[in-house]
Amino acid sequence: MDKVVRLSDQDVAEDAPTLDVARAPDPEETAGGGFLARLLNRSEGSASLSDDTTADDGATATRGETQAASLDDGATAPDRARSRRGGFFGLLSSGASKPDVSAAGAASDIPPGTVLPYGRVARICGLSLGQMGKVIASYPERRPVHTLYDSDPGNTAPHTFYLSGFGDGCARQFTASLAVFGTVEMHEQLRYGLPAEVQPYSDTDKAYEKVKSRVCGVPQRKPCGTRIRRLEKDTVFLSIYERFGGNADWTNLLLHGGDVIAQDRKGG
């Protein structure tokens, strides 16, 4: 230790450079959150200790009230998470659940690809002509209102057919082995050629009588007469057969004014 040079024994020049010693941070400054916290809270530095204490007490009370309110309203963490997803991801999820809608605002009854049981007719919107299959019939032939599409031409087993020409801009889908249009003139020949006791009036028969009387100006259960061409422009029957041959009964639709106004099942 005798050989250790003591700093107090050394000659130091008066102009020698000096080194400042950094001041240790005040514990209160450290707890205050650093530079940004001091900068933001600088304007509050003049507040008295009693004011700070009062503010702290008030903040504690406010936090307690807020926590109590959040417990009372029953909102759970998953609920709040779902609420926060209401922006971009919410748009994606809501768009995925929307059904197809036509230009007229009508919505599909079924999604594309649904196979319906025989006898049910459902509205389906947004299909292209290619998606519906091959055109197999149109009515009327010269200026078609309704067009019949076969999704699997040549298949004699029950499969999907589509019918267009409705006021809502959507097609109608049904399952059949065969479907054919029947004119109102043919209907009258068959209907009025048979007594009601032999062939009772069905729902499509009754609906036709109302339309015919209004358009043709004739009593019910009487032929349309000279105005039948006018009636034929937007009125037609569609017979739907479950099997290609040997059907004991079939489904009948009455189409009028761009809508299906009646449906029933008939037997031969």
C-alpha positions as CSV (number, residue, x, y, z in Angstrom):
1,M,0.0,0.0,0.0
2,D,3.1,2.3,0.5
3,K,3.7,2.2,-3.3
4,V,0.1,3.2,-4.2
5,V,0.1,6.8,-5.4
6,R,-2.4,8.9,-3.6
7,L,-4.5,11.4,-5.6
8,S,-4.1,14.0,-2.9
9,D,-0.3,13.9,-3.2
10,Q,-0.4,14.7,-7.0
11,D,-0.1,18.1,-8.5
12,V,-3.1,18.9,-10.7
13,A,-3.0,21.8,-13.1
14,E,-5.6,24.5,-12.5
15,D,-6.8,24.3,-16.2
16,A,-7.1,20.5,-16.2
17,P,-10.4,19.3,-17.6
18,T,-13.1,18.4,-15.1
19,L,-15.7,15.6,-15.2
20,D,-19.2,16.2,-13.9
21,V,-20.8,13.5,-11.9
22,A,-24.4,12.5,-13.0
23,R,-27.0,13.1,-10.4
24,A,-28.9,10.0,-9.3
25,P,-32.5,10.0,-10.5
26,D,-35.1,11.0,-8.0
27,P,-37.2,8.0,-7.0
28,E,-40.4,10.0,-7.7
29,E,-39.1,10.8,-11.2
30,T,-38.4,7.1,-11.9
31,A,-41.9,6.1,-10.7
32,G,-43.4,8.8,-12.9
33,G,-42.8,6.9,-16.2
34,G,-39.6,8.6,-17.6
35,F,-39.2,11.5,-19.9
36,L,-42.6,11.4,-21.7
37,A,-44.5,11.2,-18.4
38,R,-42.5,14.2,-17.0
39,L,-43.1,16.1,-20.1
40,L,-46.8,15.5,-20.1
41,N,-47.2,16.1,-16.4
42,R,-45.0,19.2,-16.3
43,S,-48.0,21.5,-16.2
44,E,-49.2,19.7,-13.1
45,G,-46.0,20.2,-11.1
46,S,-47.3,23.2,-9.3
47,A,-50.2,21.4,-7.8
48,S,-50.0,20.9,-4.0
49,L,-49.6,17.6,-2.3
50,S,-53.1,17.8,-0.9
51,D,-54.5,18.3,-4.4
52,D,-52.6,15.2,-5.6
53,T,-53.9,13.2,-2.8
54,T,-57.5,14.3,-3.5
55,A,-57.1,13.5,-7.2
56,D,-55.6,10.1,-6.4
57,D,-58.6,9.3,-4.1
58,G,-61.1,10.5,-6.7
59,A,-59.4,8.4,-9.4
60,T,-59.5,5.3,-7.2
61,A,-63.2,5.8,-6.6
62,T,-63.8,6.4,-10.3
63,R,-62.0,3.2,-11.2
64,G,-64.1,1.3,-8.6
65,E,-67.3,2.6,-10.1
66,T,-66.2,1.8,-13.6
67,Q,-65.3,-1.7,-12.7
68,A,-68.7,-2.2,-10.9
69,A,-70.5,-0.9,-14.0
70,S,-68.7,-3.2,-16.3
71,L,-69.6,-6.2,-14.1
72,D,-73.2,-5.0,-13.9
73,D,-73.7,-4.7,-17.6
74,G,-73.0,-8.4,-18.1
75,A,-70.5,-7.9,-21.0
76,T,-68.0,-10.8,-21.2
77,A,-64.6,-10.8,-22.8
78,P,-65.8,-12.8,-25.8
79,D,-68.6,-10.3,-26.3
80,R,-66.2,-7.4,-26.3
81,A,-63.9,-9.2,-28.7
82,R,-66.8,-9.8,-31.1
83,S,-67.7,-6.1,-30.9
84,R,-64.2,-5.1,-31.8
85,R,-64.4,-7.4,-34.9
86,G,-67.2,-5.3,-36.3
87,G,-65.0,-3.5,-38.9
88,F,-63.3,-5.2,-41.8
89,F,-63.6,-8.8,-40.5
90,G,-67.3,-8.1,-39.7
91,L,-67.9,-7.1,-43.3
92,L,-66.3,-10.3,-44.5
93,S,-68.4,-12.5,-42.1
94,S,-71.6,-10.7,-42.9
95,G,-71.0,-10.9,-46.6
96,A,-70.5,-14.6,-46.4
97,S,-73.9,-15.3,-44.8
98,K,-76.0,-13.2,-47.2
99,P,-78.2,-15.2,-49.6
100,D,-78.1,-14.5,-53.4
101,V,-80.3,-11.6,-54.2
102,S,-81.8,-10.7,-57.6
103,A,-81.8,-7.2,-59.1
104,A,-85.4,-6.8,-57.9
105,G,-84.3,-7.5,-54.3
106,A,-85.7,-11.0,-54.0
107,A,-83.7,-13.5,-52.0
108,S,-83.1,-17.2,-52.7
109,D,-85.1,-19.8,-50.8
110,I,-82.2,-22.3,-51.2
111,P,-78.5,-22.1,-51.9
112,P,-77.1,-23.3,-55.2
113,G,-76.5,-27.0,-55.4
114,T,-79.6,-28.0,-53.3
115,V,-81.4,-31.1,-54.4
116,L,-85.2,-30.6,-53.8
117,P,-87.6,-33.4,-53.1
118,Y,-90.2,-34.0,-55.8
119,G,-93.2,-31.7,-55.6
120,R,-91.4,-28.8,-54.0
121,V,-90.7,-25.6,-56.0
122,A,-88.2,-23.1,-54.7
123,R,-86.9,-19.7,-55.7
124,I,-83.2,-19.5,-56.6
125,C,-81.5,-16.2,-57.6
126,G,-78.2,-15.3,-59.1
127,L,-77.7,-18.2,-61.5
128,S,-76.3,-17.7,-64.9
129,L,-77.8,-19.3,-68.0
130,G,-74.9,-21.7,-68.2
131,Q,-75.5,-22.9,-64.6
132,M,-79.2,-23.8,-65.3
133,G,-78.4,-26.1,-68.2
134,K,-79.9,-26.6,-71.6
135,V,-83.0,-24.9,-72.8
136,I,-85.6,-27.5,-73.6
137,A,-88.8,-25.4,-74.0
138,S,-90.1,-21.9,-74.0
139,Y,-93.5,-20.3,-73.7
140,P,-94.9,-18.7,-75.8
141,E,-92.7,-19.9,-78.7
142,R,-92.6,-16.6,-80.6
143,R,-92.0,-14.2,-77.7
144,P,-91.1,-16.3,-74.8
145,V,-92.0,-15.3,-71.3
146,H,-91.0,-18.5,-69.5
147,T,-88.0,-20.7,-70.4
148,L,-87.5,-24.3,-69.1
149,Y,-83.9,-25.5,-68.4
150,D,-82.8,-29.1,-68.0
151,S,-79.6,-29.4,-65.8
152,D,-78.9,-32.9,-67.1
153,P,-80.4,-33.5,-70.6
154,G,-80.9,-37.1,-71.5
155,N,-81.2,-38.2,-67.8
156,T,-84.5,-40.0,-67.3
157,A,-84.1,-40.2,-63.5
158,P,-85.4,-37.4,-61.3
159,H,-83.0,-34.4,-61.4
160,T,-83.0,-30.6,-61.2
161,F,-84.9,-28.4,-63.7
162,Y,-85.1,-24.6,-63.7
163,L,-87.8,-22.3,-64.9
164,S,-87.2,-18.6,-65.7
165,G,-89.5,-15.6,-66.5
166,F,-90.6,-14.4,-63.1
167,G,-91.2,-10.8,-62.0
168,D,-88.7,-11.0,-59.2
169,G,-85.8,-11.9,-61.6
170,C,-85.2,-15.3,-60.0
171,A,-85.6,-18.7,-61.4
172,R,-87.7,-21.5,-59.9
173,Q,-86.1,-24.9,-59.2
174,F,-87.8,-28.3,-59.0
175,T,-87.0,-32.0,-59.3
176,A,-88.5,-34.1,-62.1
177,S,-87.8,-36.6,-64.8
178,L,-90.0,-34.7,-67.3
179,A,-91.7,-31.3,-67.4
180,V,-93.9,-29.9,-70.2
181,F,-95.9,-26.7,-70.8
182,G,-99.6,-27.0,-71.3
183,T,-101.6,-24.2,-73.0
184,V,-104.8,-22.7,-71.5
185,E,-106.6,-23.8,-74.7
186,M,-105.6,-27.4,-74.1
187,H,-106.6,-27.0,-70.4
188,E,-110.1,-25.8,-71.4
189,Q,-110.6,-28.7,-73.8
190,L,-109.7,-31.2,-71.1
191,R,-111.4,-29.4,-68.2
192,Y,-114.7,-28.6,-69.8
193,G,-114.9,-31.9,-71.5
194,L,-115.1,-33.7,-68.2
195,P,-117.8,-33.3,-65.6
196,A,-116.7,-32.0,-62.2
197,E,-117.9,-35.3,-60.7
198,V,-115.4,-37.2,-62.7
199,Q,-112.5,-34.7,-62.3
200,P,-113.0,-32.5,-59.2
201,Y,-111.7,-28.9,-59.5
202,S,-108.2,-28.6,-58.1
203,D,-106.4,-25.5,-56.8
204,T,-104.9,-24.8,-60.3
205,D,-108.4,-25.2,-61.8
206,K,-110.0,-22.8,-59.4
207,A,-107.2,-20.2,-59.8
208,Y,-107.5,-20.5,-63.6
209,E,-111.2,-19.8,-63.4
210,K,-110.6,-16.5,-61.6
211,V,-107.9,-15.3,-64.0
212,K,-110.0,-16.4,-67.0
213,S,-113.1,-14.6,-65.8
214,R,-111.2,-11.4,-65.2
215,V,-109.3,-11.4,-68.5
216,C,-111.9,-12.9,-70.8
217,G,-115.0,-11.5,-69.2
218,V,-116.9,-14.8,-69.1
219,P,-118.5,-16.7,-66.2
220,Q,-116.6,-19.4,-64.4
221,R,-116.6,-22.9,-65.9
222,K,-117.1,-21.4,-69.4
223,P,-114.5,-21.2,-72.1
224,C,-112.6,-18.0,-72.6
225,G,-113.8,-17.5,-76.1
226,T,-112.4,-14.8,-78.4
227,R,-110.0,-13.4,-75.9
228,I,-108.1,-16.6,-75.4
229,R,-105.0,-15.3,-77.4
230,R,-104.8,-12.4,-75.0
231,L,-105.0,-14.8,-72.0
232,E,-102.3,-17.1,-73.5
233,K,-99.7,-14.3,-73.6
234,D,-98.8,-14.6,-69.9
235,T,-100.8,-17.6,-68.7
236,V,-99.7,-21.3,-69.0
237,F,-99.6,-24.5,-67.1
238,L,-96.5,-26.6,-66.3
239,S,-96.9,-30.3,-65.6
240,I,-94.0,-31.9,-63.7
241,Y,-93.6,-35.7,-63.7
242,E,-91.6,-37.6,-61.1
243,R,-90.9,-40.5,-63.4
244,F,-90.3,-40.6,-67.2
245,G,-93.2,-43.1,-67.7
246,G,-96.0,-44.7,-65.7
247,N,-97.0,-41.8,-63.5
248,A,-100.1,-42.3,-61.4
249,D,-100.1,-38.5,-60.6
250,W,-98.1,-35.4,-61.3
251,T,-97.6,-31.9,-60.1
252,N,-99.3,-29.0,-61.8
253,L,-98.3,-25.3,-61.7
254,L,-100.3,-22.4,-63.0
255,L,-98.1,-19.5,-64.2
256,H,-99.7,-16.1,-64.7
257,G,-98.3,-12.5,-64.7
258,G,-94.8,-13.5,-63.9
259,D,-95.6,-15.7,-60.9
260,V,-96.7,-19.1,-59.8
261,I,-100.3,-18.4,-58.7
262,A,-101.3,-22.0,-57.9
263,Q,-99.8,-25.5,-57.4
264,D,-101.4,-28.9,-56.9
265,R,-101.1,-32.6,-57.6
266,K,-103.3,-34.3,-60.2
267,G,-103.9,-38.0,-61.1
268,G,-104.8,-39.5,-64.4
